[in-house]
Amino acid sequence: MEKECLILGGLVPDIYYRVDSWPQRGQDGFLSGEEVKAGGCAVNMAVTAENLGLRAHVVSCVGNDDTAAMLRKYLKAHGLSERFIMAAEEASGKCFVFVEPDGERTFLTCKGAEGLFPPSLADEIKKELSASDASDKTGRMSADASDGIRKRRFAAAGITGYYLLNDDAERIMDVIEELAAAGTKILFDPSPLAGSIRPDLLERMFAVSDIMTPNLTELGILEQTTGRPQGFFTGGADGEGGWTAGRTERPAGAKTRSAGKDRILIVKEGAEGGTVFYDGGSFRYEAEKCHAADTTGAGDSFSGALLYGMTQEMDIREAVRLAARCAAKTVSFVGPHGFWKAEDVTGGKDDR
């Protein structure tokens, strides 16, 4: 069975408008070019993962309305999975995106069904993790069963910080912990609203995450929200200590770091690239040079490519280079994501 991943995050339509300039408060202005796409961080990540060849399942509720029908039609038209898209009585949410001439964007979201995570949705995921015939007498999943899930089904899972703002965040966190216990590798993208996530949920995410991808501002928010000292996540100047330390035993003399085996912190700095921290060191990476038509979804595409790298256990330097290329490819489109072929970002070469 091919490797697959889960991406937990809200599914909403992104409704795009072009705005040449913002009016003063209380005054009039003009919009142009309405365009509607299936959006939300999760589907943006899923599209990049699928473009690279990794089957990705978005986990989200949608309403039982025309908006949900449009979302499902969009997913089906592009061959995206609906396996864990569940209907709810609440109306579907919407995200309004205002794009300025330089590609910068402003978001206003009307929350809806995507903010739900009912027990039935959690149960659907847990069914995939059930392996009663491979459990030991204590009822715990055997090492063989865990390895089988990791290799054949959900090799990785991505979670956006926005999703942990849901009223059902406790149930979401329980599912994430079960996935991690079953051998699924976890990527956590905190989001700009990380400071609104309950500190106890953040602590639980820190415990199970294999890769975290905050930007510089979000990193400071994580430290402040959880009462961590400055530099806790990045460790010392040489990369020693901090959140990345002590996760994985490695053979003596090992020089590479895997996107699927090591605890890794990636601090994003937009067009300036960023820094990757791991137990024992760090390195800078550069952003790909490109013309940005719309910066929406760049970070999501970066994370989607990392999920692919995690399932392939790519060296982290190669995985980050691939992620940077995918982010650059995404911003060349107007909208939160674009459909392209893997060779468009790899040049036909395997990055592993």
C-alpha positions in Angstrom: 0.0 0.0 0.0 1.3 3.5 -0.9 2.3 5.9 1.8 -0.3 8.5 2.7 -0.7 11.5 5.0 -3.4 13.3 6.9 -3.7 17.0 7.1 -5.9 18.4 9.9 -7.3 21.8 9.2 -10.4 23.7 8.1 -11.7 23.4 4.6 -13.4 26.7 3.4 -13.8 28.6 0.1 -11.2 31.3 -0.4 -13.0 34.2 -2.1 -10.4 36.5 -3.8 -10.6 40.1 -4.6 -8.0 42.5 -6.0 -7.6 45.8 -4.2 -5.4 48.5 -5.6 -5.5 50.7 -2.5 -7.2 50.6 0.9 -9.7 53.4 1.6 -9.5 55.3 4.8 -11.7 54.0 7.6 -15.4 55.0 6.9 -14.7 55.8 3.2 -15.4 53.9 -0.1 -13.2 51.8 -2.3 -13.3 49.3 -5.2 -12.6 45.7 -5.6 -12.1 43.7 -8.8 -11.6 40.2 -10.1 -13.7 37.9 -7.8 -12.3 34.3 -7.9 -13.4 31.4 -5.7 -11.2 28.4 -4.8 -11.3 25.6 -2.2 -9.0 27.0 0.4 -7.8 26.7 4.0 -4.3 25.8 5.1 -5.1 22.0 5.0 -6.1 21.9 1.3 -3.2 24.1 0.3 -0.8 21.7 2.0 -2.6 18.7 0.5 -2.3 20.1 -3.1 1.5 20.4 -2.8 1.8 17.0 -1.3 -0.4 15.5 -4.1 1.6 17.4 -6.8 4.7 15.7 -5.5 3.1 12.3 -5.5 1.9 11.8 -1.9 -1.7 10.9 -1.3 -3.0 13.5 1.2 -6.3 13.4 3.1 -7.7 16.6 4.4 -9.6 16.2 7.7 -12.4 18.7 8.1 -16.1 19.3 8.5 -18.1 21.2 5.9 -21.8 22.3 6.0 -24.6 20.6 4.2 -25.1 23.5 1.8 -24.2 25.0 -1.6 -20.8 26.1 -0.4 -20.0 22.5 0.7 -21.2 21.2 -2.6 -18.9 23.6 -4.4 -15.9 22.5 -2.2 -16.6 18.8 -2.8 -17.0 19.4 -6.6 -13.6 21.2 -6.6 -11.9 18.4 -4.7 -13.3 15.8 -7.0 -12.4 17.7 -10.1 -8.8 17.8 -9.1 -8.6 14.2 -7.8 -8.3 15.3 -4.1 -9.4 13.0 -1.3 -12.8 13.4 0.4 -12.2 10.4 2.7 -12.2 12.5 5.9 -14.5 15.4 4.8 -17.6 15.1 7.0 -20.9 17.0 6.6 -22.3 19.0 9.6 -25.5 20.9 10.2 -23.7 24.2 10.7 -23.2 26.4 7.6 -19.8 26.2 5.9 -17.4 29.0 6.6 -15.8 31.4 4.2 -12.5 33.2 3.9 -12.3 36.6 2.1 -8.9 37.4 0.7 -7.9 40.8 -0.5 -4.8 40.9 -2.7 -2.7 44.0 -3.2 -0.7 44.8 -6.3 2.6 43.6 -4.7 1.0 40.2 -3.8 0.5 41.0 -0.1 -2.9 39.8 1.2 -5.3 40.4 4.0 -7.8 37.8 5.3 -11.2 38.0 6.9 -12.8 34.7 7.9 -16.4 33.9 8.7 -16.2 30.7 10.7 -18.5 27.8 10.2 -18.6 24.0 10.1 -14.8 23.8 9.6 -14.5 24.7 13.3 -16.2 21.4 14.3 -14.5 18.0 15.0 -17.3 15.7 16.2 -16.7 12.2 17.7 -17.7 10.6 14.5 -14.9 12.2 12.6 -12.4 11.2 15.3 -13.8 7.6 15.1 -13.2 7.5 11.3 -9.5 8.2 11.8 -9.2 5.8 14.6 -10.8 3.0 12.5 -7.8 3.4 10.2 -5.5 2.9 13.1 -7.2 -0.1 14.5 -5.0 -3.3 14.3 -6.6 -5.6 16.9 -5.3 -8.7 15.2 -1.8 -7.4 15.6 -2.1 -6.2 19.2 -0.4 -7.9 22.1 -2.2 -9.4 25.1 -2.2 -6.0 26.9 -4.2 -4.4 24.1 -1.3 -2.2 23.0 -0.4 -2.0 19.4 2.6 -4.2 18.6 5.8 -2.8 17.1 5.0 -4.6 13.8 1.6 -3.0 13.6 2.9 0.4 14.3 5.6 0.0 11.6 3.0 -1.2 9.2 0.9 1.9 9.6 4.0 4.1 9.3 5.1 2.4 6.0 1.7 1.7 4.4 -0.9 4.3 5.5 -0.4 7.5 7.4 3.3 8.0 7.3 2.9 11.6 8.3 0.3 14.1 9.5 0.2 17.9 9.4 -1.7 20.0 11.9 -2.3 23.8 11.6 -2.4 26.0 14.7 -5.7 27.4 13.5 -7.3 24.0 14.0 -6.4 24.0 17.6 -8.6 27.1 18.2 -11.7 24.9 17.7 -14.0 24.2 20.5 -13.3 20.5 19.9 -9.5 21.1 20.2 -9.2 18.5 23.1 -10.6 15.8 20.8 -8.4 16.8 18.0 -5.3 16.6 20.3 -6.3 13.1 21.4 -6.4 12.0 17.8 -3.0 13.5 17.1 -1.5 11.8 20.1 -3.0 8.5 18.9 -1.5 9.0 15.5 1.9 9.8 17.0 1.7 6.7 19.2 1.0 4.6 16.1 4.2 5.8 14.4 2.8 8.6 12.3 5.3 11.5 12.0 3.8 14.9 13.1 4.3 18.3 11.5 3.0 21.3 13.4 2.6 24.7 11.7 1.6 27.1 14.6 0.0 29.9 12.6 -0.1 33.6 13.4 -2.8 33.0 16.0 -0.6 30.6 18.0 -0.9 32.9 21.1 -4.6 32.1 21.2 -4.1 28.3 21.5 -4.4 27.0 25.1 -0.9 26.6 26.6 -1.6 23.0 27.7 -2.5 22.0 24.1 0.7 23.7 22.9 2.7 21.6 25.4 1.1 18.5 24.1 1.9 19.5 20.5 5.6 20.1 21.5 5.7 16.6 22.9 4.5 14.8 19.8 5.8 17.0 17.0 8.7 15.9 14.8 8.9 19.1 12.8 7.6 22.6 13.8 7.6 25.4 11.2 6.9 28.8 12.9 8.1 32.1 11.5 10.2 34.4 13.7 7.1 36.2 15.1 5.3 32.9 15.9 8.4 31.5 17.6 8.4 34.4 20.0 4.7 33.9 20.6 5.2 30.2 21.4 7.9 31.1 23.9 5.8 33.8 25.5 2.5 31.8 25.6 4.2 28.7 27.3 6.5 30.7 29.5 9.6 29.4 27.9 12.9 31.4 28.1 14.0 33.0 24.9 16.1 30.6 22.9 14.4 27.5 24.4 13.3 26.1 21.0 16.5 26.9 19.1 19.0 25.9 21.8 22.4 27.5 22.2 24.4 29.3 19.6 25.7 26.0 18.4 22.3 24.4 18.2 22.8 22.3 21.4 20.0 21.7 23.8 16.5 23.2 23.4 13.4 21.5 22.0 15.3 19.6 19.3 17.6 17.8 21.8 17.3 14.2 23.0 14.7 12.9 20.6 16.6 10.3 18.5 19.5 8.0 19.1 21.8 8.2 16.1 24.8 6.0 15.0 28.2 7.4 15.9 29.5 9.6 13.0 26.1 10.1 11.4 26.2 13.3 9.4 22.8 13.6 7.8 19.4 14.5 9.4 16.2 13.0 8.2 12.9 14.8 7.8 11.2 11.6 9.0 13.4 10.6 12.0 14.7 13.7 13.8 13.0 16.4 15.8 13.5 19.6 13.7 12.6 23.2 14.1 12.4 25.3 10.9 12.1 29.1 11.6 10.8 30.8 8.4 11.7 34.3 7.4 9.8 34.7 4.2 11.9 36.0 1.3 15.0 35.9 3.4 14.8 32.1 3.7 15.1 30.8 7.3 17.1 28.6 9.7 16.8 24.9 10.4 17.7 23.8 13.9 18.3 20.2 15.0 20.0 18.4 17.9 23.6 19.4 17.5 23.5 22.1 14.9 21.7 24.4 12.5 21.9 25.8 9.0 20.5 28.6 6.9 18.4 28.0 3.8 17.6 30.4 1.0 14.2 31.2 -0.4 13.9 30.6 -4.2 13.9 33.8 -6.3 10.6 34.3 -8.1 8.0 36.8 -9.1 5.2 36.7 -6.5 1.7 37.0 -8.1 0.1 36.1 -4.8 1.9 35.1 -1.5 -1.2 33.3 -0.2 -0.4 29.6 0.6 3.4 29.9 0.4 3.9 28.6 3.9 1.3 25.9 3.4 3.0 24.7 0.3 6.3 24.7 2.2 4.7 22.4 4.8 3.1 20.2 2.2 6.5 19.5 0.7 8.0 18.8 4.1 5.2 16.2 4.7 6.3 14.6 1.4 10.0 14.7 2.7 9.0 13.1 6.0 7.3 10.2 4.3 10.4 9.6 2.1 12.8 10.1 5.1 14.7 12.7 3.0 17.8 14.4 4.3 16.5 17.6 5.9 18.6 19.8 3.7 17.2 18.3 0.6 13.6 18.4 2.0 13.9 22.1 2.8 15.3 22.9 -0.6 12.4 21.1 -2.2 10.0 22.9 0.2 11.4 26.3 -0.8 11.0 25.5 -4.5 7.4 24.4 -3.9 6.6 27.7 -2.0 8.1 29.7 -4.9 6.1 27.7 -7.4 2.9 28.4 -5.4 3.3 32.1 -5.2 3.5 32.3 -9.0 -0.2 31.5 -9.1 -3.1 33.8 -8.2 -4.8 31.9 -5.4 -3.9 29.8 -2.4 -2.4 26.9 -4.4 -1.7 25.7 -8.0 -1.6 22.4 -9.8 1.8 21.4 -11.3 3.9 18.3 -11.8 6.7 17.1 -9.5 9.3 17.6 -12.2 8.4 21.3 -12.3 10.2 21.7 -9.0 12.7 18.8 -9.2 13.8 19.2 -12.8 13.1 15.5 -13.2 15.6 14.6 -10.5 14.8 12.7 -7.2 15.7 15.0 -4.3 16.4 12.1 -2.0 
